[in-house]
Amino acid sequence: MRFLKPLIVAFALAALGAMRPAAAQKPPAPPTAATEIGALMQAGRSDEALRRADARLKENPRDAQVRFMRGVILADQGKTVEAALVFEALIQEFPELPEPYNTLAAIHATQGRYDSALRLLQQALAAQPNYVTAYENLGDLYLSMAEQAYGQAIALDSGREAAKAKLETARELNQRIRAIR
């Protein structure tokens, strides 16, 4: 799964493009708060990005892009409880946006909460059926769930050689997939 650390920043920047409406061909506009925050995130300046996001949200508390980015920053800083609250609030207020479901699913998956992560990814796909990242994360989640299930089978019956081979294969595949990121 595209779990939190460095790729979450890249994911957030990509999600910005999906969350904003297409603009007509005009001269470049001055950078938006979201653009500035994204640049700070990409530069690894998360504390400054968080301060900028908080300042922007004081001006416009309904800015979904900046709220999303704030959640990503918090997750990147390891503040997953706070980040989850941000994404949950976004889901309540903007159920049509798939990104908060997907990112909250990543948080839940890292915590081993696979059933919840699965439900959230399904909701992301219901909100946007062609959301490629959610499909990719769904595949990663299924693989993690398979690894867990094979491990449980072995815990119940340690003599299951086929389950042991499958578990080893699932673990190897999960490691190879994580290395791709």
KOLFI-303472 format. One record per residue: y negated, z negated, x of N, C-alpha, C, O in turn; residue number from 1; residue in three letters. Coordinates in steps of 0.05 Angstrom, whole numbers, plus 5000, padded with zeros to 4 digits. Example, Ala and Ser with C-alpha at 12.3 -4.5 7.8 and 13.67 -1.06 7.14 Angstrom:
// residues 2
  n.y  n.z  n.x ca.y ca.z ca.x  c.y  c.z  c.x  o.y  o.z  o.x nuke fiza
 5114 4844 5264 5090 4844 5246 5066 4844 5264 5066 4831 5285    1  ala
 5045 4858 5257 5021 4857 5273 4999 4843 5258 4977 4839 5268    2  ser
// end
This chain:
// residues 181
  n.y  n.z  n.x ca.y ca.z ca.x  c.y  c.z  c.x  o.y  o.z  o.x nuke fiza
 5023 5000 5017 5000 5000 5000 4975 5000 5017 4976 4988 5039    1  met
 4955 5012 5009 4930 5012 5024 4918 4984 5022 4899 4979 5008    2  arg
 4930 4966 5038 4922 4938 5037 4896 4935 5050 4885 4953 5063    3  phe
 4885 4912 5048 4858 4906 5052 4846 4913 5079 4828 4929 5078    4  leu
 4853 4903 5100 4837 4906 5124 4827 4934 5130 4822 4948 5110    5  lys
 4824 4945 5153 4803 4964 5158 4801 4987 5138 4780 4999 5134    6  pro
 4823 4995 5126 4822 5017 5108 4807 5011 5082 4799 5029 5068    7  leu
 4805 4986 5075 4791 4980 5050 4762 4989 5052 4750 4997 5031    8  ile
 4750 4987 5075 4722 4997 5078 4722 5027 5074 4704 5037 5060    9  val
 4740 5041 5086 4741 5070 5083 4746 5077 5054 4735 5096 5043   10  ala
 4764 5062 5041 4770 5067 5013 4745 5063 4996 4739 5079 4978   11  phe
 4730 5042 5002 4706 5036 4986 4686 5058 4989 4673 5066 4969   12  ala
 4683 5069 5013 4664 5091 5017 4673 5116 5002 4657 5130 4990   13  leu
 4699 5121 5002 4710 5144 4987 4707 5139 4957 4701 5158 4942   14  ala
 4710 5114 4948 4708 5108 4920 4680 5112 4910 4676 5119 4886   15  ala
 4660 5108 4927 4633 5112 4919 4629 5140 4908 4615 5144 4888   16  leu
 4640 5160 4921 4637 5187 4913 4648 5191 4885 4637 5206 4869   17  gly
 4671 5179 4879 4683 5182 4853 4668 5167 4832 4669 5176 4809   18  ala
 4655 5146 4839 4641 5129 4818 4614 5140 4811 4603 5133 4790   19  met
 4602 5157 4827 4575 5166 4820 4576 5194 4808 4593 5210 4815   20  arg
 4557 5199 4789 4557 5225 4777 4549 5247 4796 4534 5242 4815   21  pro
 4558 5271 4791 4551 5293 4808 4521 5299 4806 4510 5299 4784   22  ala
 4508 5304 4828 4480 5310 4828 4475 5340 4830 4491 5355 4841   23  ala
 4453 5348 4818 4445 5376 4820 4436 5382 4848 4429 5363 4863   24  ala
 4435 5407 4856 4426 5415 4882 4396 5410 4885 4380 5424 4873   25  gln
 4388 5390 4900 4361 5382 4905 4358 5374 4934 4378 5371 4948   26  lys
 4333 5371 4943 4330 5360 4970 4342 5332 4971 4344 5318 4951   27  pro
 4351 5324 4995 4364 5298 4997 4346 5276 4988 4322 5275 4996   28  pro
 4357 5258 4972 4341 5235 4963 4342 5213 4984 4360 5213 5002   29  ala
 4324 5194 4983 4325 5172 5002 4352 5157 4998 4363 5158 4976   30  pro
 4361 5144 5019 4387 5131 5016 4387 5109 4994 4367 5095 4991   31  pro
 4408 5108 4980 4410 5088 4959 4420 5062 4971 4429 5061 4995   32  thr
 4418 5040 4956 4428 5015 4965 4458 5017 4972 4467 5006 4992   33  ala
 4473 5031 4955 4502 5035 4960 4507 5050 4986 4525 5043 5001   34  ala
 4491 5070 4992 4494 5085 5017 4488 5067 5041 4503 5068 5061   35  thr
 4467 5052 5039 4460 5034 5061 4482 5013 5065 4489 5007 5088   36  glu
 4492 5001 5044 4513 4981 5046 4538 4994 5058 4551 4982 5075   37  ile
 4545 5018 5049 4568 5032 5059 4565 5037 5089 4585 5034 5104   38  gly
 4541 5045 5098 4537 5049 5127 4541 5023 5143 4552 5023 5164   39  ala
 4531 5001 5131 4534 4975 5145 4564 4967 5146 4573 4957 5166   40  leu
 4578 4973 5124 4607 4966 5124 4621 4983 5145 4638 4973 5159   41  met
 4615 5008 5146 4629 5026 5164 4623 5018 5193 4639 5022 5211   42  gln
 4599 5007 5198 4591 4999 5225 4603 4971 5232 4598 4961 5254   43  ala
 4618 4959 5213 4630 4933 5218 4611 4910 5215 4616 4888 5225   44  gly
 4588 4915 5202 4568 4894 5199 4571 4882 5170 4552 4885 5154   45  arg
 4593 4870 5165 4599 4861 5138 4581 4838 5128 4574 4838 5104   46  ser
 4573 4820 5145 4555 4799 5137 4528 4811 5127 4518 4803 5106   47  asp
 4518 4830 5142 4493 4843 5134 4497 4859 5109 4479 4860 5092   48  glu
 4519 4873 5107 4525 4888 5083 4527 4870 5058 4517 4877 5037   49  ala
 4539 4847 5061 4541 4828 5039 4513 4818 5031 4507 4816 5007   50  leu
 4496 4812 5051 4469 4803 5044 4454 4825 5029 4439 4820 5010   51  arg
 4457 4850 5039 4443 4873 5026 4454 4877 4997 4438 4882 4979   52  arg
 4480 4874 4994 4492 4876 4967 4481 4854 4948 4474 4860 4926   53  ala
 4481 4830 4958 4471 4808 4942 4441 4812 4934 4434 4806 4911   54  asp
 4425 4822 4953 4397 4827 4947 4395 4849 4925 4379 4846 4907   55  ala
 4411 4870 4928 4410 4892 4908 4419 4882 4881 4407 4890 4860   56  arg
 4439 4865 4880 4449 4855 4855 4430 4836 4841 4431 4832 4817   57  leu
 4412 4823 4856 4391 4807 4844 4372 4825 4829 4362 4818 4807   58  lys
 4367 4849 4839 4349 4869 4826 4363 4882 4803 4351 4887 4782   59  glu
 4388 4889 4806 4403 4903 4786 4432 4893 4785 4450 4904 4798   60  asn
 4437 4872 4769 4463 4859 4769 4485 4876 4756 4509 4870 4760   61  pro
 4479 4898 4743 4499 4915 4731 4506 4939 4749 4521 4957 4740   62  arg
 4497 4940 4773 4503 4962 4791 4533 4961 4799 4540 4946 4816   63  asp
 4549 4977 4785 4578 4976 4789 4586 4984 4817 4604 4972 4829   64  ala
 4572 5003 4829 4580 5011 4856 4575 4989 4876 4593 4983 4893   65  gln
 4553 4976 4875 4546 4954 4893 4564 4930 4888 4572 4917 4907   66  val
 4570 4925 4863 4588 4903 4857 4615 4908 4868 4628 4890 4879   67  arg
 4625 4933 4865 4651 4940 4877 4650 4936 4907 4669 4925 4918   68  phe
 4629 4946 4920 4627 4944 4949 4626 4914 4957 4638 4907 4978   69  met
 4613 4898 4942 4612 4869 4948 4640 4858 4947 4647 4842 4965   70  arg
 4656 4865 4927 4683 4856 4926 4699 4865 4950 4716 4850 4961   71  gly
 4695 4890 4959 4709 4901 4982 4701 4885 5007 4718 4878 5023   72  val
 4676 4879 5010 4667 4864 5033 4680 4836 5033 4690 4827 5054   73  ile
 4680 4823 5010 4692 4797 5008 4722 4798 5015 4732 4781 5030   74  leu
 4736 4818 5005 4764 4821 5012 4768 4826 5042 4786 4814 5054   75  ala
 4751 4842 5053 4752 4848 5082 4748 4823 5098 4758 4820 5120   76  asp
 4731 4805 5088 4726 4780 5102 4747 4759 5096 4745 4736 5106   77  gln
 4768 4766 5081 4789 4747 5076 4783 4729 5052 4798 4710 5047   78  gly
 4762 4733 5038 4755 4717 5015 4766 4730 4990 4752 4739 4972   79  lys
 4793 4729 4989 4807 4744 4968 4803 4732 4940 4803 4747 4920   80  thr
 4800 4706 4938 4795 4694 4911 4768 4704 4900 4767 4712 4877   81  val
 4748 4703 4917 4721 4713 4908 4722 4743 4902 4711 4752 4882   82  glu
 4736 4758 4919 4738 4787 4915 4752 4793 4889 4744 4810 4873   83  ala
 4774 4779 4884 4789 4783 4859 4772 4778 4835 4773 4793 4815   84  ala
 4755 4758 4836 4737 4752 4813 4717 4775 4809 4711 4782 4786   85  leu
 4708 4787 4831 4690 4809 4828 4704 4832 4814 4693 4844 4796   86  val
 4728 4839 4823 4742 4862 4811 4750 4856 4782 4750 4874 4766   87  phe
 4758 4831 4776 4765 4824 4749 4741 4828 4730 4743 4838 4708   88  glu
 4717 4819 4740 4693 4822 4723 4686 4852 4720 4678 4860 4698   89  ala
 4690 4868 4741 4685 4897 4738 4704 4909 4718 4696 4926 4702   90  leu
 4729 4901 4718 4749 4912 4699 4741 4905 4671 4743 4921 4653   91  ile
 4731 4881 4667 4722 4872 4640 4698 4889 4630 4697 4897 4607   92  gln
 4679 4893 4648 4654 4907 4640 4656 4937 4642 4642 4951 4626   93  glu
 4673 4947 4659 4675 4976 4663 4705 4984 4663 4715 4993 4684   94  phe
 4719 4982 4641 4748 4987 4641 4755 5016 4647 4778 5023 4652   95  pro
 4735 5034 4645 4740 5062 4651 4741 5069 4680 4749 5091 4688   96  glu
 4733 5050 4698 4733 5055 4727 4760 5047 4738 4769 5024 4735   97  leu
 4774 5065 4751 4801 5059 4762 4800 5043 4788 4819 5029 4794   98  pro
 4778 5045 4804 4777 5033 4830 4781 5002 4830 4795 4992 4846   99  glu
 4768 4988 4811 4772 4959 4811 4801 4951 4805 4812 4932 4817  100  pro
 4815 4966 4787 4843 4960 4782 4859 4964 4808 4875 4947 4815  101  tyr
 4854 4987 4821 4869 4994 4845 4865 4973 4867 4884 4965 4880  102  asn
 4841 4965 4871 4835 4946 4893 4845 4918 4887 4855 4904 4904  103  thr
 4843 4910 4862 4855 4885 4854 4885 4886 4856 4898 4866 4864  104  leu
 4897 4909 4851 4926 4912 4855 4933 4908 4884 4954 4896 4890  105  ala
 4917 4919 4902 4922 4915 4931 4921 4886 4938 4938 4877 4954  106  ala
 4902 4871 4927 4901 4842 4933 4926 4828 4923 4938 4812 4937  107  ile
 4934 4834 4898 4957 4822 4886 4982 4829 4902 5000 4812 4907  108  his
 4985 4854 4911 5008 4862 4927 5010 4847 4953 5031 4839 4961  109  ala
 4987 4843 4966 4987 4828 4992 4996 4799 4987 5005 4786 5006  110  thr
 4992 4789 4963 5000 4762 4957 5029 4761 4946 5038 4739 4939  111  gln
 5042 4784 4945 5070 4785 4935 5072 4784 4905 5093 4780 4894  112  gly
 5049 4789 4892 5048 4789 4862 5053 4818 4853 5035 4830 4842  113  arg
 5077 4827 4857 5083 4855 4852 5082 4863 4823 5073 4885 4816  114  tyr
 5091 4846 4804 5090 4853 4776 5061 4858 4767 5055 4877 4752  115  asp
 5043 4840 4776 5015 4843 4769 5003 4867 4782 4987 4882 4769  116  ser
 5010 4872 4807 5000 4896 4821 5009 4921 4806 4993 4940 4803  117  ala
 5034 4922 4798 5044 4945 4783 5029 4950 4757 5021 4972 4752  118  leu
 5024 4929 4742 5009 4931 4717 4980 4942 4723 4970 4958 4708  119  arg
 4968 4931 4744 4941 4940 4750 4940 4970 4759 4921 4984 4751  120  leu
 4960 4978 4774 4960 5007 4782 4965 5025 4758 4954 5047 4756  121  leu
 4982 5015 4740 4986 5031 4715 4960 5033 4699 4954 5054 4687  122  gln
 4944 5011 4699 4918 5012 4685 4899 5031 4699 4883 5045 4686  123  gln
 4900 5031 4726 4882 5049 4741 4889 5078 4733 4871 5094 4729  124  ala
 4915 5084 4731 4923 5111 4724 4918 5118 4695 4913 5141 4688  125  leu
 4918 5098 4677 4910 5103 4650 4881 5109 4648 4872 5126 4632  126  ala
 4865 5096 4665 4836 5101 4665 4830 5128 4677 4811 5142 4668  127  ala
 4845 5136 4697 4841 5162 4710 4868 5173 4719 4878 5167 4741  128  gln
 4880 5190 4702 4908 5199 4708 4911 5215 4733 4934 5218 4743  129  pro
 4890 5226 4745 4893 5241 4770 4883 5226 4794 4874 5238 4814  130  asn
 4884 5200 4793 4875 5182 4815 4896 5181 4837 4914 5165 4835  131  tyr
 4893 5197 4857 4912 5201 4878 4918 5175 4893 4941 5169 4898  132  val
 4898 5160 4899 4901 5135 4914 4919 5115 4899 4936 5102 4911  133  thr
 4916 5114 4873 4933 5096 4857 4962 5105 4857 4980 5088 4859  134  ala
 4966 5131 4857 4994 5141 4859 5006 5134 4886 5029 5126 4888  135  tyr
 4990 5138 4907 5000 5131 4934 5006 5101 4935 5027 5094 4946  136  glu
 4989 5085 4925 4993 5056 4925 5017 5048 4908 5032 5030 4915  137  asn
 5021 5063 4887 5045 5058 4870 5070 5063 4885 5089 5047 4883  138  leu
 5071 5084 4900 5095 5090 4917 5099 5068 4937 5122 5059 4941  139  gly
 5078 5059 4950 5080 5037 4970 5090 5012 4956 5107 4997 4967  140  asp
 5080 5006 4932 5088 4982 4918 5117 4984 4911 5132 4964 4914  141  leu
 5126 5007 4901 5155 5009 4894 5172 5005 4918 5194 4992 4916  142  tyr
 5164 5014 4941 5180 5010 4965 5180 4980 4972 5201 4970 4980  143  leu
 5158 4966 4970 5157 4937 4975 5175 4922 4955 5189 4903 4962  144  ser
 5174 4931 4930 5191 4919 4909 5221 4923 4915 5237 4906 4911  145  met
 5227 4947 4925 5255 4953 4932 5264 4935 4955 5286 4924 4954  146  ala
 5247 4931 4975 5254 4914 4997 5259 4885 4987 5278 4872 4995  147  glu
 5242 4876 4969 5245 4850 4957 5272 4848 4942 5286 4828 4944  148  gln
 5278 4868 4926 5302 4868 4909 5327 4868 4927 5346 4853 4921  149  ala
 5327 4884 4948 5351 4884 4966 5354 4857 4979 5376 4847 4983  150  tyr
 5332 4845 4987 5333 4818 4999 5344 4798 4980 5359 4780 4988  151  gly
 5337 4800 4954 5347 4781 4934 5377 4785 4930 5392 4766 4927  152  gln
 5386 4811 4930 5414 4816 4927 5430 4804 4950 5451 4792 4945  153  ala
 5420 4806 4974 5433 4794 4997 5433 4764 4995 5453 4751 5003  154  ile
 5411 4752 4985 5410 4723 4983 5431 4713 4963 5442 4691 4966  155  ala
 5436 4729 4943 5457 4722 4923 5485 4727 4932 5504 4712 4925  156  leu
 5488 4747 4949 5515 4754 4959 5512 4765 4987 5507 4789 4991  157  asp
 5514 4748 5007 5509 4756 5035 5529 4776 5046 5525 4787 5068  158  ser
 5551 4781 5032 5571 4800 5041 5566 4829 5032 5582 4846 5037  159  gly
 5544 4834 5019 5538 4861 5008 5528 4879 5031 5504 4880 5037  160  arg
 5546 4893 5044 5539 4910 5066 5521 4933 5058 5502 4940 5073  161  glu
 5526 4945 5035 5508 4967 5026 5480 4957 5021 5461 4970 5029  162  ala
 5477 4933 5010 5450 4921 5005 5437 4916 5032 5412 4920 5035  163  ala
 5452 4907 5052 5440 4901 5078 5430 4927 5091 5408 4928 5102  164  lys
 5445 4949 5088 5437 4974 5100 5412 4985 5085 5394 4995 5097  165  ala
 5412 4981 5059 5389 4990 5043 5364 4974 5050 5342 4985 5052  166  lys
 5368 4948 5053 5345 4931 5061 5334 4939 5088 5309 4941 5091  167  leu
 5351 4944 5107 5342 4952 5133 5327 4979 5131 5306 4982 5144  168  glu
 5337 4997 5116 5324 5023 5112 5297 5020 5099 5277 5032 5107  169  thr
 5295 5003 5078 5270 4999 5065 5250 4986 5084 5226 4993 5084  170  ala
 5259 4967 5100 5241 4954 5119 5230 4974 5139 5206 4974 5146  171  arg
 5248 4991 5150 5240 5011 5169 5220 5030 5157 5200 5037 5170  172  glu
 5225 5039 5133 5207 5057 5120 5180 5044 5115 5159 5057 5119  173  leu
 5181 5020 5106 5155 5005 5102 5139 5003 5127 5115 5006 5127  174  asn
 5153 4997 5150 5139 4995 5176 5127 5022 5183 5105 5024 5193  175  gln
 5143 5044 5179 5133 5070 5186 5109 5078 5169 5089 5090 5178  176  arg
 5110 5071 5144 5087 5077 5126 5063 5061 5133 5041 5072 5133  177  ile
 5066 5036 5140 5043 5020 5149 5030 5031 5174 5006 5029 5178  178  arg
 5047 5042 5191 5037 5054 5216 5020 5079 5212 5004 5086 5228  179  ala
 5025 5092 5189 5010 5117 5183 4981 5111 5178 4964 5128 5184  180  ile
 4975 5088 5167 4947 5082 5160 4931 5081 5185 4907 5076 5184  181  arg
// end
